[in-house]
Amino acid sequence: MGKVVLVTGVARQLGGRFVRRIQRDPEVERVVAVDAVPPEHQLGGADFVRADIRQPAIARVLAEHAVDTVVHLDVTGYPLGGGSRTSVKETNVIGTMQLLGACQKSPSVKRLVVKSSTNVYGSAPRDPAVFTETTPPKSLPSGGFAKDTVEVEGYVRGFARRRPDVAVCVLRFANILGPTADSPLADYFSLPVLPTVFGYDPRLQFVHEDDVIDVLRIASHEPARGTLNSGTFNIAGDGVLLLSQCARRLGRPTVPVLLPAVSWVGTALRTLGMTDFSPEQLRLLTHGRVVSTHQMRETLGFRAKYTTAETFADFVRSRGPGLLPPEALAGAVDRIAALPPVLGSSHPPTQSAT
């Protein structure tokens, strides 16, 4: 008998892709795809079950299908369709509680994989240059998706204590980008002009959606020799990009906004439905965030195919050209940076990186 894998959040593109991919693994006998709404995309030969993980009925699904592996992807900061922030939070937090309660009572469940986010570290002025999995955040996130992920991970740790016989793997993904990415940050980079915080140029990390699928597969199976796929792991592509570099590679001009006025701009963009400029995203675009991926490579045994720069390049190709050709924009910025300092200024000009 092969593995029976239950996947939550399959109505989203990422969940659908993972369901289609995991079915091809020879160790997998059956895939049970679960979501509260029917997906618009194909799920291959998976058994789709329309179920709301916020309801106790999810326990019956686990029992009826004798599920041994649960891959919980329904933890997200982005509403599906016309969903609200309240419904997203309920699914993230209450849904995870119900799912973990069902897993705890199920004797067949032997492996749990949970999609989390590097948002758990927050973004603050005095953050360390690089976060490891054991680095405590300088200030815990106070709201939004970041707070949801902190709560979700807390419930997962409690579950792991109560069911030590279950292998638990928490994957903290950096910002996921790619041709089909749907996230507030992807929406932000799709704006014709990018509002930025005056005086800040944050460092950003990305992970390609293809690498997300690959690492979820690794976490869902028995560990390879010499690796361990239980625990908590940061998942990101090698390297970092500055926000200014991202704008130049997109060919989109930036509009620096003074920090006190940034929240007004965010409210306006949210009202227009252009992007969810939440407080946590504003902090990310102010202070940035970089995580270590040493444990991902050495313990989990996974190496991302795409670097941060390559991930962003693939995203750029999928979104089409910006208002300005990237080469022309980069040349203009370099020429401005090379100008002599303004009379009375004591700071020499600096060269922008590309």
C-alpha positions as CSV (number, residue, x, y, z in Angstrom):
1,M,0.0,0.0,0.0
2,G,1.3,3.5,-0.9
3,K,0.9,6.7,0.9
4,V,-2.4,8.5,1.2
5,V,-1.7,12.3,1.1
6,L,-4.3,14.9,2.1
7,V,-3.6,18.4,0.9
8,T,-5.5,21.5,2.1
9,G,-5.9,24.8,0.1
10,V,-6.2,23.2,-3.3
11,A,-8.4,25.9,-4.8
12,R,-5.3,28.1,-5.0
13,Q,-2.8,27.7,-7.8
14,L,0.0,26.6,-5.6
15,G,-2.1,23.9,-3.9
16,G,-3.4,22.7,-7.3
17,R,0.1,22.4,-8.7
18,F,1.3,20.4,-5.7
19,V,-1.6,18.0,-5.9
20,R,-0.9,17.4,-9.6
21,R,2.8,16.9,-8.9
22,I,2.6,14.6,-5.8
23,Q,0.3,12.2,-7.7
24,R,3.2,11.3,-10.0
25,D,5.4,10.0,-7.1
26,P,5.6,6.2,-7.1
27,E,5.3,6.1,-3.3
28,V,1.9,7.8,-3.4
29,E,-1.2,5.7,-3.9
30,R,-3.9,8.3,-3.5
31,V,-4.2,12.1,-3.0
32,V,-7.2,13.7,-1.2
33,A,-7.6,17.3,-2.2
34,V,-9.5,19.5,0.3
35,D,-10.9,23.0,0.1
36,A,-14.1,24.9,1.0
37,V,-14.6,26.0,-2.6
38,P,-14.2,23.9,-5.8
39,P,-11.0,24.7,-7.7
40,E,-11.1,26.3,-11.2
41,H,-8.1,24.3,-12.2
42,Q,-7.6,20.5,-12.8
43,L,-6.5,18.3,-10.0
44,G,-5.6,15.2,-12.1
45,G,-6.7,12.0,-10.5
46,A,-7.0,13.3,-7.0
47,D,-10.1,12.8,-4.9
48,F,-11.6,16.3,-4.3
49,V,-13.5,16.7,-1.1
50,R,-15.3,19.9,-0.6
51,A,-14.8,20.6,3.1
52,D,-14.1,23.6,5.3
53,I,-11.2,22.9,7.6
54,R,-12.8,25.2,10.2
55,Q,-15.4,22.6,10.8
56,P,-15.1,19.4,12.7
57,A,-16.1,17.4,9.6
58,I,-12.4,17.4,8.5
59,A,-11.8,14.6,11.1
60,R,-14.2,12.4,9.2
61,V,-12.3,13.0,6.0
62,L,-9.1,11.9,7.6
63,A,-10.7,8.7,9.0
64,E,-12.7,7.8,5.8
65,H,-9.6,7.9,3.6
66,A,-7.1,6.5,6.2
67,V,-4.8,9.5,5.5
68,D,-1.1,9.0,6.7
69,T,0.4,12.3,5.4
70,V,-1.2,15.8,5.7
71,V,0.2,18.7,3.8
72,H,-1.4,21.9,5.1
73,L,-1.1,24.7,2.5
74,D,-4.2,26.6,3.5
75,V,-2.2,29.2,5.5
76,T,-2.2,32.4,3.5
77,G,-2.4,36.1,3.7
78,Y,-4.3,36.6,0.4
79,P,-8.1,36.2,0.2
80,L,-9.4,33.9,-2.6
81,G,-11.9,35.5,-4.9
82,G,-14.1,37.9,-2.9
83,G,-13.0,36.6,0.5
84,S,-12.4,39.0,3.4
85,R,-9.4,39.4,5.8
86,T,-11.7,38.0,8.6
87,S,-12.4,34.8,6.7
88,V,-8.7,34.4,5.8
89,K,-7.7,34.7,9.5
90,E,-10.4,32.2,10.5
91,T,-9.1,29.7,8.0
92,N,-5.5,30.3,9.0
93,V,-6.0,30.0,12.8
94,I,-9.3,28.3,13.5
95,G,-8.9,26.0,10.5
96,T,-5.4,25.0,11.6
97,M,-6.7,24.3,15.1
98,Q,-9.5,22.0,13.8
99,L,-7.1,20.2,11.4
100,L,-4.5,19.6,14.1
101,G,-7.2,18.4,16.5
102,A,-8.4,15.9,13.8
103,C,-4.8,14.8,13.2
104,Q,-4.2,14.3,16.9
105,K,-7.2,11.9,17.0
106,S,-6.3,10.0,13.9
107,P,-4.1,6.9,14.5
108,S,-3.2,6.7,10.7
109,V,-1.5,10.1,10.5
110,K,2.3,9.8,10.6
111,R,3.5,12.9,8.8
112,L,2.5,16.6,8.9
113,V,3.9,19.3,6.6
114,V,2.8,22.9,7.3
115,K,3.3,25.9,5.0
116,S,4.5,28.9,7.1
117,S,6.3,32.1,6.2
118,T,9.4,34.1,7.2
119,N,6.8,36.8,8.2
120,V,7.1,35.2,11.7
121,Y,10.3,37.1,12.2
122,G,8.6,40.5,11.5
123,S,10.5,43.5,10.1
124,A,12.0,46.0,12.5
125,P,14.8,48.6,12.5
126,R,17.1,46.6,14.8
127,D,16.6,43.2,13.2
128,P,19.7,41.0,12.8
129,A,21.3,41.0,9.4
130,V,20.2,37.4,8.9
131,F,17.6,35.4,10.8
132,T,18.1,31.7,11.6
133,E,15.3,29.4,12.6
134,T,16.2,29.9,16.2
135,T,16.5,33.7,16.2
136,P,13.7,35.3,18.2
137,P,12.0,38.3,16.5
138,K,12.8,41.8,18.0
139,S,9.1,42.5,18.2
140,L,6.3,40.0,17.6
141,P,4.0,40.8,14.7
142,S,0.9,42.6,16.0
143,G,-1.5,41.8,13.3
144,G,-2.3,40.5,9.8
145,F,-0.8,37.4,8.2
146,A,2.4,37.6,10.2
147,K,0.5,37.3,13.4
148,D,-1.5,34.4,12.0
149,T,1.6,32.4,11.1
150,V,3.0,33.0,14.7
151,E,-0.2,31.5,16.1
152,V,-0.3,28.7,13.6
153,E,3.3,27.7,14.5
154,G,2.4,27.8,18.2
155,Y,-0.4,25.3,17.6
156,V,1.8,23.1,15.5
157,R,4.4,23.0,18.3
158,G,1.7,22.0,20.7
159,F,0.5,19.2,18.4
160,A,4.1,17.9,18.0
161,R,4.4,17.6,21.8
162,R,1.1,15.7,22.0
163,R,1.9,13.4,19.1
164,P,5.6,12.8,19.2
165,D,5.1,9.8,16.9
166,V,4.2,12.1,14.0
167,A,7.0,13.7,11.9
168,V,6.2,17.4,11.8
169,C,7.9,19.7,9.2
170,V,7.3,23.5,9.2
171,L,8.5,25.3,6.1
172,R,9.0,29.0,6.5
173,F,8.9,30.4,2.9
174,A,10.3,33.7,1.9
175,N,8.2,35.8,-0.5
176,I,6.9,33.4,-3.2
177,L,7.2,34.7,-6.8
178,G,6.8,33.2,-10.2
179,P,4.6,33.4,-13.3
180,T,1.4,32.4,-11.4
181,A,2.2,34.1,-8.1
182,D,-0.8,35.7,-6.3
183,S,0.2,37.7,-3.3
184,P,0.2,41.3,-2.1
185,L,3.9,41.6,-2.9
186,A,3.3,40.4,-6.5
187,D,0.5,42.9,-6.8
188,Y,2.8,45.6,-5.5
189,F,5.4,44.8,-8.1
190,S,2.7,44.9,-10.8
191,L,1.9,48.6,-10.1
192,P,2.9,50.9,-12.9
193,V,4.8,53.1,-10.4
194,L,6.2,51.7,-7.1
195,P,5.7,53.8,-3.9
196,T,8.7,53.4,-1.7
197,V,9.7,54.7,1.8
198,F,11.9,57.7,1.5
199,G,15.5,57.0,2.8
200,Y,15.1,53.2,2.9
201,D,16.2,50.5,0.4
202,P,15.3,47.2,2.0
203,R,17.0,43.8,1.3
204,L,14.5,41.2,0.0
205,Q,14.6,37.5,-0.6
206,F,12.4,35.4,-2.9
207,V,11.6,31.7,-3.5
208,H,10.4,30.4,-6.8
209,E,7.0,28.7,-6.9
210,D,8.7,25.7,-8.7
211,D,11.1,25.3,-5.7
212,V,8.1,25.5,-3.3
213,I,6.6,22.5,-5.0
214,D,9.9,20.6,-4.9
215,V,10.6,21.2,-1.2
216,L,7.0,20.3,-0.3
217,R,7.6,16.9,-2.0
218,I,10.7,16.3,-0.1
219,A,9.0,17.2,3.2
220,S,6.1,14.9,2.4
221,H,8.2,11.7,2.1
222,E,10.5,9.7,4.2
223,P,13.9,11.5,4.6
224,A,16.7,10.6,2.3
225,R,19.8,9.1,3.9
226,G,21.8,11.6,5.8
227,T,18.9,14.1,5.9
228,L,16.1,14.9,8.4
229,N,12.8,16.4,7.2
230,S,11.2,17.1,10.5
231,G,11.7,20.4,12.3
232,T,11.4,24.1,11.1
233,F,13.2,25.3,8.0
234,N,13.7,28.6,6.3
235,I,13.1,28.3,2.5
236,A,14.5,30.9,0.1
237,G,16.6,31.3,-3.0
238,D,20.3,32.2,-2.6
239,G,21.2,35.9,-2.5
240,V,19.2,39.1,-1.9
241,L,17.9,42.0,-4.0
242,L,17.5,45.6,-2.9
243,L,14.1,47.1,-3.6
244,S,15.7,49.6,-5.9
245,Q,17.2,46.8,-7.9
246,C,13.8,45.2,-8.2
247,A,12.3,48.4,-9.5
248,R,15.1,48.8,-12.1
249,R,14.8,45.3,-13.3
250,L,11.0,45.7,-13.7
251,G,11.5,49.0,-15.6
252,R,9.1,50.7,-13.1
253,P,9.8,54.2,-11.7
254,T,9.6,54.7,-7.9
255,V,8.0,57.4,-5.9
256,P,9.7,57.9,-2.5
257,V,7.1,58.8,0.2
258,L,8.0,60.1,3.6
259,L,7.5,57.5,6.3
260,P,4.6,59.3,8.1
261,A,2.6,59.5,4.8
262,V,3.2,55.9,3.7
263,S,0.1,54.6,5.6
264,W,-2.0,57.1,3.7
265,V,-0.7,55.9,0.4
266,G,-1.4,52.3,1.5
267,T,-4.9,53.1,2.4
268,A,-5.6,54.7,-0.9
269,L,-4.2,51.7,-2.8
270,R,-6.3,49.3,-0.7
271,T,-9.4,51.4,-1.3
272,L,-8.7,51.4,-5.1
273,G,-8.3,47.6,-4.9
274,M,-4.8,47.8,-6.5
275,T,-2.9,46.0,-3.8
276,D,-3.2,45.1,-0.1
277,F,-0.7,47.5,1.3
278,S,-1.0,46.1,4.9
279,P,1.1,47.4,7.8
280,E,3.2,44.2,7.7
281,Q,4.0,44.8,4.0
282,L,4.9,48.4,4.7
283,R,7.3,47.2,7.3
284,L,8.9,44.7,4.9
285,L,9.3,47.5,2.3
286,T,10.9,49.7,4.9
287,H,13.2,47.4,6.8
288,G,13.4,44.2,4.6
289,R,14.2,40.7,5.8
290,V,16.9,38.1,5.1
291,V,17.0,34.6,6.5
292,S,19.6,31.9,6.6
293,T,19.0,28.7,4.5
294,H,21.8,26.6,6.0
295,Q,19.4,24.2,7.6
296,M,17.5,23.9,4.4
297,R,20.6,22.7,2.5
298,E,22.4,20.7,5.2
299,T,19.6,19.2,7.2
300,L,16.6,19.0,4.9
301,G,18.9,18.2,1.9
302,F,17.2,20.7,-0.4
303,R,18.9,23.2,-2.7
304,A,16.8,25.7,-4.6
305,K,17.1,25.7,-8.3
306,Y,16.4,29.4,-8.6
307,T,18.4,32.2,-6.8
308,T,16.5,35.2,-5.5
309,A,17.6,37.1,-8.6
310,E,16.6,34.3,-11.0
311,T,13.2,34.0,-9.3
312,F,12.6,37.7,-9.7
313,A,13.7,37.6,-13.3
314,D,11.2,34.9,-14.1
315,F,8.5,36.9,-12.4
316,V,9.5,40.0,-14.4
317,R,9.2,38.0,-17.7
318,S,5.7,36.9,-16.8
319,R,4.5,40.5,-16.0
320,G,5.7,42.1,-19.2
321,P,7.6,45.4,-19.6
322,G,7.2,48.3,-17.3
323,L,6.8,52.0,-18.2
324,L,10.5,52.4,-18.9
325,P,13.0,50.0,-20.5
326,P,15.1,48.5,-17.7
327,E,18.3,49.4,-19.4
328,A,17.3,53.0,-20.0
329,L,16.1,53.3,-16.4
330,A,19.3,51.8,-15.0
331,G,21.4,54.2,-17.2
332,A,19.5,57.2,-16.0
333,V,19.9,56.3,-12.3
334,D,23.6,55.7,-12.8
335,R,24.0,59.1,-14.5
336,I,22.2,60.8,-11.6
337,A,24.3,59.0,-9.1
338,A,27.5,60.1,-10.8
339,L,26.6,63.8,-10.7
340,P,28.8,66.0,-8.4
341,P,27.3,66.6,-4.9
342,V,24.9,69.4,-4.4
343,L,26.7,72.6,-3.1
344,G,26.9,72.4,0.6
345,S,26.4,68.7,0.8
346,S,29.0,66.7,2.8
347,H,28.0,63.3,1.4
348,P,29.7,62.0,-1.7
349,P,27.6,60.4,-4.5
350,T,27.0,56.7,-4.3
351,Q,26.7,54.2,-7.1
352,S,23.4,52.3,-7.2
353,A,23.7,48.5,-7.5
354,T,21.9,46.6,-10.2
